[in-house]
């Protein structure tokens, strides 16, 4: 039964140069583990709240010294010397100590850093790889690695809004290993670099998650360029490599209309537009195609896309069990984008995961736009048997740390990559 000896934290910088925090949990036997936590740019209104300093003279108010103090002072004093038999016991204590409905008192960033660092220390205490500890926590056995959906092009809040939708991602469909998935993505990415240079006279500058971000004139051009890159890399679009899109539509939903490419679309018109994209391009998953509170129209969207593409909730669901249950009951989605920092503790994220699985949903484990070099997401996605993992592009070290960890787990376990839901592997 692990006993906490000491909890400490410090402020560090994420991949956008903004503060976040790293926490270290030291157990009574001397085992210690450190975890750093991410932060998002596309943030749902119902997400658990980070604790920021609000001092405009330092990091434009984004400093995390208050969250660091919450770990070093409040949480350390309350938890040091206590034994926790299960991860759920520790997480319950964290939630009770915060006491607010949105974790704003001590900060979801502080709580998550402690939750994860205790989990990583407990894994070492028990002599388990981190993904093995997470599997045992969830009473799961990993039978495959999650299939990566890899950022190719970026817009929206990740790239200065040159087009409204946030990400176009590629998913290698034929590849059976993580190594082959990444090699496939490399070929497509390099083809995209050449295509962007020729079409837009643009250097391969990248957005928050490593995706290319040339001045696309429209969403359609962005999607057409993605298909071109796949084909120029020598693959068949829709057979060897397909697309996923993150629309992030809450960010261009104004006065009950979707402000897309100079048009002002109703919800029904926005649904029609998304359906037309899926019909025209090899899109297998559509994330946040409608705004986070446009609930009744999500049901219509899912009905229209049934059997054609996954309808995935991010801002809609924010890894919150209550919102997931509502979406299940109303038929609003059939896929969850799971981000642990949206809810604040591992145990609550596991409840969200189970709600989605019980409904027969697909689950994608996701990084955030503001990431660190920590690789715990890879272990979580494997340990909890994710269908897909969404890390970002194959550039930037905070993304590659996680891909490289997946390669290491592949070598350790010999697991193949999970097939796309409903698909089976056949030789090309």
CORBEL-V869656 format. One record per residue. N is the residue number from 0. RES is the residue in one small letter. SS is DSSP state (h for helix, s for strand, l for the rest). PSI is psi in degrees with one decimal (* if undefined). Layout:
# CORBEL-V869656
n:N res:RES ss:SS psi:PSI
n:N res:RES ss:SS psi:PSI
This chain:
# CORBEL-V869656
n:0 res:x ss:l psi:106.6
n:1 res:x ss:s psi:136.4
n:2 res:x ss:s psi:131.2
n:3 res:x ss:s psi:126.9
n:4 res:x ss:s psi:-42.7
n:5 res:x ss:s psi:141.0
n:6 res:x ss:s psi:127.6
n:7 res:x ss:s psi:157.6
n:8 res:x ss:s psi:160.9
n:9 res:x ss:s psi:157.9
n:10 res:x ss:s psi:134.3
n:11 res:x ss:s psi:174.4
n:12 res:x ss:s psi:143.0
n:13 res:x ss:l psi:-173.7
n:14 res:x ss:l psi:-11.2
n:15 res:x ss:l psi:4.9
n:16 res:x ss:l psi:15.5
n:17 res:x ss:l psi:152.5
n:18 res:x ss:s psi:146.1
n:19 res:x ss:s psi:-164.6
n:20 res:x ss:s psi:153.7
n:21 res:x ss:s psi:136.1
n:22 res:x ss:s psi:146.2
n:23 res:x ss:s psi:128.7
n:24 res:x ss:s psi:121.2
n:25 res:x ss:s psi:126.1
n:26 res:x ss:s psi:168.6
n:27 res:x ss:l psi:-26.6
n:28 res:x ss:l psi:5.4
n:29 res:x ss:l psi:-10.6
n:30 res:x ss:l psi:133.4
n:31 res:x ss:s psi:147.9
n:32 res:x ss:s psi:143.5
n:33 res:x ss:s psi:140.9
n:34 res:x ss:s psi:138.4
n:35 res:x ss:s psi:147.5
n:36 res:x ss:l psi:150.8
n:37 res:x ss:l psi:179.7
n:38 res:x ss:s psi:146.2
n:39 res:x ss:l psi:158.1
n:40 res:x ss:l psi:-43.0
n:41 res:x ss:l psi:96.4
n:42 res:x ss:l psi:123.1
n:43 res:x ss:l psi:147.9
n:44 res:x ss:l psi:-22.1
n:45 res:x ss:l psi:8.8
n:46 res:x ss:l psi:153.8
n:47 res:x ss:l psi:147.4
n:48 res:x ss:l psi:129.0
n:49 res:x ss:l psi:154.0
n:50 res:x ss:l psi:116.1
n:51 res:x ss:l psi:161.8
n:52 res:x ss:l psi:-33.4
n:53 res:x ss:l psi:12.2
n:54 res:x ss:l psi:107.3
n:55 res:x ss:l psi:-16.8
n:56 res:x ss:l psi:-7.0
n:57 res:x ss:l psi:117.9
n:58 res:x ss:h psi:34.5
n:59 res:x ss:h psi:33.5
n:60 res:x ss:h psi:-0.1
n:61 res:x ss:l psi:2.1
n:62 res:x ss:l psi:154.5
n:63 res:x ss:l psi:25.2
n:64 res:x ss:h psi:-32.7
n:65 res:x ss:h psi:-39.8
n:66 res:x ss:h psi:-39.1
n:67 res:x ss:h psi:-44.9
n:68 res:x ss:h psi:-33.5
n:69 res:x ss:h psi:-36.7
n:70 res:x ss:h psi:-50.5
n:71 res:x ss:h psi:-29.8
n:72 res:x ss:h psi:-77.1
n:73 res:x ss:h psi:-53.0
n:74 res:x ss:h psi:-38.7
n:75 res:x ss:h psi:-48.5
n:76 res:x ss:h psi:-36.8
n:77 res:x ss:h psi:-28.6
n:78 res:x ss:h psi:-21.0
n:79 res:x ss:l psi:133.2
n:80 res:x ss:l psi:-3.9
n:81 res:x ss:l psi:144.0
n:82 res:x ss:s psi:141.1
n:83 res:x ss:s psi:113.2
n:84 res:x ss:l psi:-33.7
n:85 res:x ss:l psi:156.2
n:86 res:x ss:h psi:-37.9
n:87 res:x ss:h psi:-32.8
n:88 res:x ss:h psi:-44.0
n:89 res:x ss:h psi:-45.6
n:90 res:x ss:h psi:-36.3
n:91 res:x ss:h psi:-40.4
n:92 res:x ss:h psi:-39.7
n:93 res:x ss:h psi:-44.8
n:94 res:x ss:h psi:-41.4
n:95 res:x ss:h psi:-37.7
n:96 res:x ss:h psi:-35.4
n:97 res:x ss:h psi:-52.4
n:98 res:x ss:l psi:-3.2
n:99 res:x ss:l psi:156.1
n:100 res:x ss:l psi:-22.7
n:101 res:x ss:l psi:14.6
n:102 res:x ss:l psi:28.1
n:103 res:x ss:l psi:-16.2
n:104 res:x ss:l psi:-53.3
n:105 res:x ss:l psi:-19.9
n:106 res:x ss:l psi:128.6
n:107 res:x ss:h psi:-30.1
n:108 res:x ss:h psi:-39.8
n:109 res:x ss:h psi:-44.0
n:110 res:x ss:h psi:-43.9
n:111 res:x ss:h psi:-39.2
n:112 res:x ss:h psi:-40.3
n:113 res:x ss:h psi:-42.9
n:114 res:x ss:h psi:-48.0
n:115 res:x ss:h psi:-38.7
n:116 res:x ss:h psi:-34.8
n:117 res:x ss:h psi:-41.2
n:118 res:x ss:h psi:-44.3
n:119 res:x ss:h psi:-39.3
n:120 res:x ss:h psi:-38.3
n:121 res:x ss:h psi:-38.2
n:122 res:x ss:h psi:-45.6
n:123 res:x ss:h psi:-38.9
n:124 res:x ss:h psi:-39.2
n:125 res:x ss:l psi:2.1
n:126 res:x ss:l psi:30.8
n:127 res:x ss:l psi:146.5
n:128 res:x ss:l psi:153.8
n:129 res:x ss:h psi:-41.0
n:130 res:x ss:h psi:-30.9
n:131 res:x ss:h psi:-41.2
n:132 res:x ss:h psi:-43.9
n:133 res:x ss:h psi:-35.4
n:134 res:x ss:h psi:-45.0
n:135 res:x ss:h psi:-36.1
n:136 res:x ss:h psi:-39.2
n:137 res:x ss:h psi:-0.9
n:138 res:x ss:l psi:47.3
n:139 res:x ss:l psi:158.1
n:140 res:x ss:l psi:118.9
n:141 res:x ss:l psi:126.3
n:142 res:x ss:l psi:-4.3
n:143 res:x ss:l psi:162.6
n:144 res:x ss:s psi:149.8
n:145 res:x ss:l psi:142.2
n:146 res:x ss:s psi:128.3
n:147 res:x ss:s psi:138.3
n:148 res:x ss:s psi:118.3
n:149 res:x ss:s psi:125.0
n:150 res:x ss:s psi:125.7
n:151 res:x ss:s psi:-52.2
n:152 res:x ss:s psi:147.9
n:153 res:x ss:s psi:148.2
n:154 res:x ss:l psi:-151.3
n:155 res:x ss:h psi:-144.1
n:156 res:x ss:h psi:-15.9
n:157 res:x ss:h psi:-13.4
n:158 res:x ss:l psi:28.8
n:159 res:x ss:l psi:6.3
n:160 res:x ss:l psi:28.1
n:161 res:x ss:l psi:-29.2
n:162 res:x ss:l psi:160.2
n:163 res:x ss:l psi:-41.1
n:164 res:x ss:l psi:152.3
n:165 res:x ss:l psi:-43.7
n:166 res:x ss:s psi:142.8
n:167 res:x ss:s psi:124.6
n:168 res:x ss:s psi:152.7
n:169 res:x ss:s psi:143.9
n:170 res:x ss:s psi:114.6
n:171 res:x ss:s psi:121.9
n:172 res:x ss:l psi:-33.2
n:173 res:x ss:l psi:-29.0
n:174 res:x ss:l psi:137.2
n:175 res:x ss:l psi:-10.5
n:176 res:x ss:l psi:159.3
n:177 res:x ss:h psi:-38.7
n:178 res:x ss:h psi:-46.3
n:179 res:x ss:h psi:-35.5
n:180 res:x ss:h psi:-46.7
n:181 res:x ss:h psi:-36.1
n:182 res:x ss:h psi:-38.9
n:183 res:x ss:h psi:-47.2
n:184 res:x ss:h psi:-37.1
n:185 res:x ss:h psi:-46.6
n:186 res:x ss:h psi:-42.9
n:187 res:x ss:h psi:-42.6
n:188 res:x ss:h psi:-45.2
n:189 res:x ss:h psi:-36.4
n:190 res:x ss:h psi:-39.0
n:191 res:x ss:h psi:-39.1
n:192 res:x ss:h psi:-46.4
n:193 res:x ss:h psi:-41.2
n:194 res:x ss:h psi:-42.8
n:195 res:x ss:h psi:-40.2
n:196 res:x ss:h psi:-39.5
n:197 res:x ss:h psi:-43.5
n:198 res:x ss:h psi:-39.4
n:199 res:x ss:h psi:-1.3
n:200 res:x ss:l psi:41.0
n:201 res:x ss:l psi:137.7
n:202 res:x ss:l psi:158.9
n:203 res:x ss:l psi:58.2
n:204 res:x ss:l psi:145.6
n:205 res:x ss:s psi:158.7
n:206 res:x ss:l psi:-169.3
n:207 res:x ss:l psi:-38.0
n:208 res:x ss:l psi:17.3
n:209 res:x ss:l psi:-2.1
n:210 res:x ss:l psi:151.5
n:211 res:x ss:s psi:145.8
n:212 res:x ss:l psi:61.1
n:213 res:x ss:l psi:173.5
n:214 res:x ss:l psi:72.5
n:215 res:x ss:l psi:134.2
n:216 res:x ss:l psi:-17.9
n:217 res:x ss:l psi:166.8
n:218 res:x ss:h psi:-40.2
n:219 res:x ss:h psi:-40.7
n:220 res:x ss:h psi:-39.3
n:221 res:x ss:h psi:-44.0
n:222 res:x ss:h psi:-40.4
n:223 res:x ss:h psi:-39.5
n:224 res:x ss:h psi:-35.1
n:225 res:x ss:h psi:-43.5
n:226 res:x ss:h psi:-41.6
n:227 res:x ss:h psi:-43.4
n:228 res:x ss:h psi:-41.5
n:229 res:x ss:h psi:-46.7
n:230 res:x ss:h psi:-39.0
n:231 res:x ss:h psi:-21.6
n:232 res:x ss:l psi:-4.5
n:233 res:x ss:l psi:15.9
n:234 res:x ss:l psi:162.0
n:235 res:x ss:l psi:119.1
n:236 res:x ss:s psi:127.9
n:237 res:x ss:l psi:-15.4
n:238 res:x ss:l psi:-53.9
n:239 res:x ss:l psi:-42.2
n:240 res:x ss:s psi:132.3
n:241 res:x ss:s psi:-177.3
n:242 res:x ss:s psi:151.5
n:243 res:x ss:s psi:150.7
n:244 res:x ss:s psi:142.6
n:245 res:x ss:s psi:106.0
n:246 res:x ss:l psi:-36.6
n:247 res:x ss:l psi:49.2
n:248 res:x ss:h psi:-15.9
n:249 res:x ss:h psi:-26.5
n:250 res:x ss:h psi:-11.0
n:251 res:x ss:h psi:27.1
n:252 res:x ss:s psi:106.7
n:253 res:x ss:s psi:127.5
n:254 res:x ss:l psi:43.2
n:255 res:x ss:l psi:21.8
n:256 res:x ss:s psi:150.4
n:257 res:x ss:s psi:115.9
n:258 res:x ss:s psi:91.0
n:259 res:x ss:s psi:114.5
n:260 res:x ss:l psi:38.2
n:261 res:x ss:l psi:-5.5
n:262 res:x ss:s psi:159.5
n:263 res:x ss:s psi:95.4
n:264 res:x ss:s psi:139.7
n:265 res:x ss:l psi:171.1
n:266 res:x ss:h psi:-41.8
n:267 res:x ss:h psi:-39.9
n:268 res:x ss:h psi:-35.2
n:269 res:x ss:h psi:-41.0
n:270 res:x ss:h psi:-45.5
n:271 res:x ss:h psi:-40.6
n:272 res:x ss:h psi:-44.6
n:273 res:x ss:h psi:-42.4
n:274 res:x ss:h psi:-38.3
n:275 res:x ss:h psi:-37.1
n:276 res:x ss:h psi:-44.7
n:277 res:x ss:h psi:-36.3
n:278 res:x ss:h psi:-31.9
n:279 res:x ss:h psi:-34.4
n:280 res:x ss:l psi:157.3
n:281 res:x ss:l psi:66.2
n:282 res:x ss:s psi:123.6
n:283 res:x ss:s psi:-13.9
n:284 res:x ss:s psi:136.0
n:285 res:x ss:s psi:116.7
n:286 res:x ss:s psi:133.2
n:287 res:x ss:l psi:51.9
n:288 res:x ss:l psi:-21.7
n:289 res:x ss:l psi:164.7
n:290 res:x ss:l psi:157.1
n:291 res:x ss:l psi:-19.6
n:292 res:x ss:l psi:11.7
n:293 res:x ss:l psi:52.8
n:294 res:x ss:h psi:-49.5
n:295 res:x ss:h psi:-28.5
n:296 res:x ss:h psi:-20.9
n:297 res:x ss:h psi:-38.3
n:298 res:x ss:h psi:-40.1
n:299 res:x ss:h psi:-44.3
n:300 res:x ss:h psi:-46.4
n:301 res:x ss:h psi:-40.2
n:302 res:x ss:h psi:-38.6
n:303 res:x ss:h psi:-31.7
n:304 res:x ss:h psi:1.3
n:305 res:x ss:l psi:128.0
n:306 res:x ss:l psi:-2.9
n:307 res:x ss:l psi:-43.6
n:308 res:x ss:l psi:149.7
n:309 res:x ss:s psi:142.6
n:310 res:x ss:s psi:103.8
n:311 res:x ss:s psi:135.7
n:312 res:x ss:s psi:129.9
n:313 res:x ss:l psi:-79.4
n:314 res:x ss:l psi:-31.9
n:315 res:x ss:l psi:-40.9
n:316 res:x ss:l psi:-30.8
n:317 res:x ss:l psi:40.6
n:318 res:x ss:l psi:36.5
n:319 res:x ss:l psi:120.2
n:320 res:x ss:h psi:-37.4
n:321 res:x ss:h psi:-43.0
n:322 res:x ss:h psi:-34.1
n:323 res:x ss:h psi:-44.3
n:324 res:x ss:h psi:-39.4
n:325 res:x ss:h psi:-42.6
n:326 res:x ss:h psi:-37.3
n:327 res:x ss:h psi:-47.0
n:328 res:x ss:h psi:-34.3
n:329 res:x ss:h psi:-5.9
n:330 res:x ss:l psi:35.1
n:331 res:x ss:l psi:-18.5
n:332 res:x ss:l psi:170.3
n:333 res:x ss:l psi:17.5
n:334 res:x ss:s psi:141.8
n:335 res:x ss:s psi:130.9
n:336 res:x ss:s psi:112.5
n:337 res:x ss:s psi:118.9
n:338 res:x ss:l psi:113.0
n:339 res:x ss:h psi:-33.8
n:340 res:x ss:h psi:-8.6
n:341 res:x ss:h psi:-23.2
n:342 res:x ss:l psi:-32.2
n:343 res:x ss:l psi:-21.4
n:344 res:x ss:l psi:156.8
n:345 res:x ss:h psi:-42.0
n:346 res:x ss:h psi:-41.6
n:347 res:x ss:h psi:-37.7
n:348 res:x ss:h psi:-37.5
n:349 res:x ss:h psi:-37.2
n:350 res:x ss:h psi:-41.6
n:351 res:x ss:h psi:-43.9
n:352 res:x ss:h psi:-46.3
n:353 res:x ss:h psi:-37.7
n:354 res:x ss:h psi:-44.6
n:355 res:x ss:h psi:-44.1
n:356 res:x ss:h psi:-40.3
n:357 res:x ss:h psi:-26.4
n:358 res:x ss:l psi:-1.1
n:359 res:x ss:l psi:17.5
n:360 res:x ss:l psi:158.9
n:361 res:x ss:s psi:146.5
n:362 res:x ss:s psi:125.9
n:363 res:x ss:s psi:128.0
n:364 res:x ss:s psi:132.2
n:365 res:x ss:s psi:142.1
n:366 res:x ss:l psi:-178.2
n:367 res:x ss:l psi:168.4
n:368 res:x ss:l psi:-33.4
n:369 res:x ss:s psi:94.0
n:370 res:x ss:l psi:170.9
n:371 res:x ss:l psi:178.4
n:372 res:x ss:l psi:-1.0
n:373 res:x ss:l psi:146.1
n:374 res:x ss:l psi:16.7
n:375 res:x ss:h psi:-25.9
n:376 res:x ss:h psi:-36.9
n:377 res:x ss:h psi:-44.5
n:378 res:x ss:h psi:-39.1
n:379 res:x ss:h psi:-45.1
n:380 res:x ss:h psi:-35.6
n:381 res:x ss:h psi:-48.5
n:382 res:x ss:h psi:-33.1
n:383 res:x ss:l psi:18.3
n:384 res:x ss:l psi:50.0
n:385 res:x ss:l psi:147.3
n:386 res:x ss:l psi:-44.1
n:387 res:x ss:s psi:165.5
n:388 res:x ss:s psi:135.7
n:389 res:x ss:s psi:100.3
n:390 res:x ss:s psi:-33.0
n:391 res:x ss:s psi:-159.1
n:392 res:x ss:l psi:-177.9
n:393 res:x ss:l psi:31.4
n:394 res:x ss:l psi:164.9
n:395 res:x ss:l psi:129.0
n:396 res:x ss:h psi:-29.0
n:397 res:x ss:h psi:-24.9
n:398 res:x ss:h psi:-45.5
n:399 res:x ss:h psi:-29.7
n:400 res:x ss:h psi:-38.3
n:401 res:x ss:h psi:-41.2
n:402 res:x ss:h psi:-41.4
n:403 res:x ss:h psi:-33.1
n:404 res:x ss:h psi:-38.6
n:405 res:x ss:h psi:-37.4
n:406 res:x ss:h psi:-39.3
n:407 res:x ss:h psi:-40.9
n:408 res:x ss:h psi:-38.1
n:409 res:x ss:h psi:-45.7
n:410 res:x ss:h psi:-38.7
n:411 res:x ss:h psi:-41.6
n:412 res:x ss:h psi:-24.7
n:413 res:x ss:l psi:13.1
n:414 res:x ss:l psi:144.5
n:415 res:x ss:l psi:171.1
n:416 res:x ss:s psi:140.0
n:417 res:x ss:l psi:141.1
n:418 res:x ss:l psi:159.9
n:419 res:x ss:l psi:141.3
n:420 res:x ss:l psi:125.8
n:421 res:x ss:l psi:-6.1
n:422 res:x ss:l psi:158.1
n:423 res:x ss:l psi:152.1
n:424 res:x ss:l psi:130.1
n:425 res:x ss:l psi:154.8
n:426 res:x ss:l psi:140.5
n:427 res:x ss:l psi:*
